[in-house]
């Protein structure tokens, strides 16, 4: 089927340049107009403009999911059928893997599958929470509202991640600078002074001899250092994906000063936000807990929710199940209890999510203030050791020279 390039204004008034598959230019123009597009230009795609669908590295990010939900909601709001909407979404998707999946989904929906079922065949790209929400939206006939809610959810998750990421940029830059300074001093400056020290024939101070030995080792075995570092990084990555590794790093992150509080607050924010959205879409409480547990990054919170789910299945209230795990703060269990008593659990969870979103931002700022001086202090210690190693023998030689003159 031929592909046509077009320039058109979409349903939200944005000018876009994309492509569409159609049997003829007339059918392509008709399809675009039925989707609410105002077509300005339409021409057959040339050889050099063809898209060979070379996938980009990595899965769609949170930002991609937010854009996907926002665009889908806008198109559905214009009264466009789901199959046509998927065709338009494929053309606008910035991620090649996502575009490829949408193309397959369009074919599945045209064959009679629901959108949720079609998305469910691409679980590596679409979060289980999004799939469940879409299923609930299709069942209730409120699919547009579901995509609006999920866009809000993904945007808040993205902002939280960006907040944490920005807080870590400065300490990481300092760490890289520190490593670079140490490498330069060990491979350039120390060897220069090493020759001078050795020419004197005097015994070097302990700290100087230690730095010289380290410098010599780095000069001769730098390749081994790179291999060991890469092997350690790969080993830790593989280990972190195993169940014992997830327990180890999960416990480490929870018990680390300052960071541990951020981990708990972030987990509470994620749990409350997800459960609030899922409950609002009409999904049962047990299903909400299952889906939320599956999306928790820290295995301890995943297991805690699984334990709470078992108690809820036995007839206990959710707040009792959460309190029994001894992992969630009292504020969470108390607010959940109030929500269950008043019959507005979704509202209580939403308020908790908003509260913990702000707490995550505040704690991130505290983490940055905690890390900055530590990194600077470590850098200063290494630099001072190297400076002392160079300065001490020079001072000794100066004193010996003065004594010789006197």
SVG drawing of the C-alpha trace seen along z (x, -y; Angstrom):
<svg xmlns="http://www.w3.org/2000/svg" viewBox="-20 -29 98 44">
<polyline fill="none" stroke="black" stroke-width="0.4" points="0.0,0.0 1.4,-3.4 2.5,-5.8 1.7,-9.5 3.4,-12.4 1.1,-15.2 1.2,-18.5 -2.0,-19.1 -3.3,-20.8 -4.5,-18.3 -7.4,-18.5 -5.6,-20.7 -4.4,-23.1 -0.9,-21.9 0.8,-21.8 2.3,-18.3 4.3,-16.7 3.8,-12.9 2.8,-10.0 -0.2,-7.8 -0.8,-4.5 -3.7,-4.5 -4.7,-2.9 -5.0,-6.3 -4.5,-10.1 -8.3,-10.5 -8.6,-7.8 -5.7,-9.3 -7.2,-12.8 -10.6,-11.4 -9.1,-9.4 -7.3,-12.5 -10.4,-14.7 -12.5,-12.1 -10.0,-12.3 -10.5,-16.0 -7.3,-17.0 -7.1,-20.1 -4.9,-18.9 -2.6,-21.5 -0.4,-19.2 -0.5,-15.6 2.0,-13.8 3.4,-10.3 6.4,-9.4 9.7,-9.4 12.3,-6.7 14.5,-8.8 11.7,-9.6 10.8,-5.9 10.9,-4.8 12.6,-1.4 11.5,-1.2 14.9,-0.8 14.2,-0.6 15.7,-3.2 17.6,-1.8 15.6,-1.3 11.9,-1.1 9.6,-4.1 10.3,-6.3 7.7,-7.8 7.6,-10.9 6.7,-8.8 3.9,-7.2 2.6,-10.7 2.7,-11.9 1.0,-8.8 -1.9,-9.2 -2.3,-12.9 -2.4,-12.5 -4.8,-9.5 -7.2,-11.5 -7.1,-14.4 -7.9,-12.3 -10.7,-10.4 -12.2,-13.7 -12.6,-14.6 -14.8,-11.6 -12.2,-9.6 -12.6,-5.8 -10.0,-3.8 -8.6,-2.1 -8.2,-5.4 -6.7,-6.9 -4.1,-4.2 -3.1,-4.9 -2.6,-8.5 -0.7,-7.6 1.7,-5.5 2.6,-8.4 3.2,-10.7 5.1,-8.2 8.7,-9.4 9.9,-6.0 10.3,-3.4 9.5,-0.4 6.3,-2.2 5.3,-3.0 5.8,0.6 3.7,1.9 0.9,-0.6 0.9,0.6 0.4,4.2 -2.3,3.1 -4.2,1.3 -4.3,4.6 -5.5,6.5 -8.2,4.0 -9.4,4.1 -9.7,7.9 -12.1,7.5 -9.8,7.3 -10.3,4.8 -7.6,2.1 -6.6,3.5 -6.1,7.0 -4.0,5.5 -1.9,3.6 -1.6,6.6 0.5,8.3 3.1,5.7 3.6,5.8 7.3,4.8 6.2,1.5 3.0,0.7 2.8,0.8 0.3,3.3 -1.4,0.4 -2.1,-1.3 -3.5,1.9 -5.8,2.5 -7.0,-1.1 -7.7,-0.9 -9.7,2.3 -11.8,0.6 -12.3,-2.4 -13.5,-0.3 -15.9,1.6 -17.3,-1.7 -17.3,-3.5 -15.0,-6.2 -11.8,-5.6 -11.0,-9.2 -11.1,-10.0 -8.8,-7.1 -6.1,-8.4 -6.5,-11.9 -5.9,-10.4 -3.0,-8.3 -1.4,-11.3 -1.6,-13.1 -0.1,-10.1 2.8,-9.7 3.5,-13.4 3.7,-13.3 6.0,-10.3 8.2,-12.0 8.4,-15.2 9.3,-13.2 12.0,-11.2 13.4,-14.5 13.5,-16.1 15.6,-13.2 17.7,-13.1 18.5,-16.9 19.4,-16.5 21.9,-13.9 23.6,-15.7 25.8,-18.0 27.2,-15.3 27.8,-13.1 29.7,-16.0 31.8,-16.5 32.5,-12.8 33.6,-12.7 35.8,-15.8 37.4,-14.2 38.2,-11.0 39.6,-13.0 41.8,-15.1 43.1,-12.0 43.9,-10.2 45.7,-13.2 47.8,-13.7 48.6,-10.0 49.6,-9.5 51.2,-12.9 52.2,-15.0 53.3,-12.2 55.6,-10.4 57.3,-13.8 58.2,-14.2 59.0,-10.5 62.1,-10.9 63.3,-13.8 62.8,-12.0 64.6,-8.9 67.6,-11.0 68.3,-12.2 68.8,-8.7 67.1,-9.5 64.5,-7.3 61.0,-8.6 58.4,-9.3 55.8,-6.6 52.9,-8.6 55.1,-9.6 56.1,-6.0 52.5,-4.8 51.4,-7.4 54.3,-6.6 53.5,-2.9 49.9,-3.5 50.9,-5.8 53.2,-3.1 50.5,-0.5 48.0,-2.7 50.6,-3.5 51.3,0.2 47.9,1.8 45.4,-0.8 43.9,1.6 43.3,4.1 41.6,1.4 39.2,0.7 38.4,4.4 37.8,4.8 35.6,1.8 33.5,2.9 33.3,6.5 32.2,5.1 29.5,2.9 28.2,5.8 28.2,8.2 26.3,5.7 23.8,5.1 23.2,8.8 23.0,9.4 20.6,6.5 18.1,8.3 18.1,11.5 15.8,11.9 18.7,12.0 20.1,8.9 16.8,7.1 16.5,7.8 20.1,6.7 19.8,3.4 16.2,2.9 17.4,3.1 20.5,1.0 18.4,-1.8 15.9,-1.7 18.6,-1.8 20.9,-4.4 20.7,-7.7 18.6,-10.4 18.2,-8.2 16.1,-5.7 13.5,-8.3 13.3,-9.3 12.8,-5.7 9.9,-5.2 8.3,-8.5 8.6,-7.7 7.2,-4.2 4.2,-5.6 3.6,-8.2 3.7,-5.5 1.4,-3.2 -1.2,-5.8 -1.3,-7.4 -1.7,-4.0 -4.3,-2.7 -6.3,-5.9 -6.4,-5.8 -7.2,-2.1 -10.0,-2.4 -11.4,-5.4 -11.6,-3.4 -13.8,-0.7 -11.2,2.0 -11.6,4.1 -9.5,3.5 -7.7,6.9 -6.8,6.2 -5.6,2.8 -3.3,4.2 -2.0,6.8 -1.3,4.3 0.3,1.8 2.6,4.5 3.7,5.5 4.8,1.9 6.8,1.3 10.5,1.0 11.6,1.9 11.0,5.6 10.2,5.0 7.2,2.8 6.1,5.3 6.2,8.1 4.4,5.9 1.6,5.2 1.3,8.9 1.1,9.7 -1.6,7.0 -3.5,8.4 -3.7,11.8 -5.2,10.3 -7.7,8.2 -8.7,11.4 -9.4,13.0 -11.7,10.1 -9.4,7.7 -9.5,4.0 -6.7,2.6 -5.3,0.4 -4.9,3.5 -3.0,5.3 -0.7,2.3 -0.2,1.8 0.7,5.5 3.6,5.2 5.2,2.6 6.7,1.0 4.4,-1.9 4.4,-5.2 1.5,-5.7 0.2,-8.5 -0.5,-6.1 -2.3,-3.5 -4.3,-6.2 -5.4,-8.0 -6.4,-4.6 -8.4,-3.8 -10.2,-7.1 -10.9,-6.6 -12.3,-3.1 -14.5,-4.4 -15.8,-7.3 -16.3,-5.3 -13.9,-7.5 -10.7,-5.4 -9.9,-6.8 -10.0,-10.4 -7.8,-9.6 -5.2,-7.8 -5.2,-10.8 -4.5,-13.2 -1.8,-11.0 -0.2,-10.8 -0.2,-14.6 1.3,-14.9 4.1,-12.4 4.9,-14.0 5.7,-17.2 7.6,-15.2 9.7,-13.6 10.6,-17.0 11.6,-18.3 13.6,-15.2 15.4,-15.3 16.6,-18.8 17.8,-17.5 19.6,-14.6 21.4,-17.0 22.4,-19.2 23.7,-16.0 25.7,-14.7 27.4,-17.8 29.7,-18.3 30.5,-14.6 31.7,-14.5 33.7,-17.7 35.2,-16.3 36.2,-13.0 37.8,-15.0 39.6,-17.2 41.0,-14.2 42.4,-12.6 43.9,-15.8 45.5,-16.6 47.1,-13.2 48.7,-13.6 49.8,-17.2 51.3,-16.0 53.1,-13.1 54.7,-15.6 55.4,-18.4 56.9,-16.4 60.0,-15.1 60.5,-18.5 60.4,-20.1 62.9,-17.4 65.2,-18.2 65.0,-22.0 65.8,-21.5 68.8,-19.2 70.1,-21.8 69.8,-24.6 71.8,-22.5 74.4,-21.8 74.9,-25.5 75.1,-26.3"/>
</svg>
